């Protein structure tokens, strides 16, 4: 299979990146090392190429009604120039994908995951039948970057003419580069304060270079997918294909807060039924009490009986502990409950803990 490459592919190679396949794309997994890159984002700021993500523009007289039907969140009272997380569900309540939705004066933009891009767009178009809306794949119109970390605002302010402190969490602002439209949003996937930038496609490398130059005296580094995964994992953000997929529902994954069951949307009836009857499994966070690293797909057991599955697991650089996420029956989801994770055929003790594992209050600025 031929892998897709972002326009910064050669730049990543020149920076010493190790490239891997991800969602059909050849992307940098690390530059100087996952641990170093993880710590830079937690202590300073790091720059991510996330141009593999997809963006779909939704316009038309019934855009709001269509999105309220398509997605789990309620957008009725959503202010212009803000962003909201939502899940796209199948009729049985399982997950097509998780998304971020941005509202502007005359359009909406839905950001979708790289590995689901083609599938999501087919699904969105199929559900648009009968609605007076227009859907456009504008993924090639923008170059998407993320700049995350406690120093992100200070450093990015060096290259932006407007006041970044005026952009609050989950707010966005439009800007122009050589007459071309861009968007800057205070959103992210790391658990830190920071921004995601939708740069005019022809200016992607220019902005990438400018941010790295502005932050070089503060230790800013380019960050690969390895640290992006460990950062989102510590913050307990779901990753499609791990915590959520076509076999899990938002309620099982602890994403009920993103589902407004008082409005009609695809999968709502199934989710309401599940809420009333009670979920049969829950996503929990746990820490290892014995030596061993829980990995995605490992079995969770009690008294030798299989009861669940690990979705993600790794050593957490910030906490210096081996932790994991996994699905277990509701009776095992209480904080403090212990069970075994089967690692290389042997049980290793683990305990359910409160999540997110890492929370930075500054993120809610």
Secondary structure, 3 states (H helix, E strand, C coil): CCCECCCCHHHHHHCCCEEEEECCEEEEEECCCHHHHHHHHHHCCEEEECCCCEEEEEECCCHHHHHHHHECCCCCCCCCCEEEEEEEECCCCEEEEEEEEEECCCCEEEEECHHHHHHHHHHHHHHCCCCCCEEEECCCCEEEEEEECCCHHHHHCCCCCCCHHHCCCCEEEEEEECCEEEEEECCCCCCCCEEEEEEEHHHHHHHHHHHHHHHHHHCCEEECHHHHHHHHHHCCCCCECCCECCCCECCCCCCHHHCCCCCCCCCHHHHHHHHHHCCCCEEEEEEECCCCCCCCCCEEEECCEEEEEEEEEEEECCCCEEEEEEEECHHHCCCCCEEEEEECCEEEEEEEECCCCCCCHHHHC
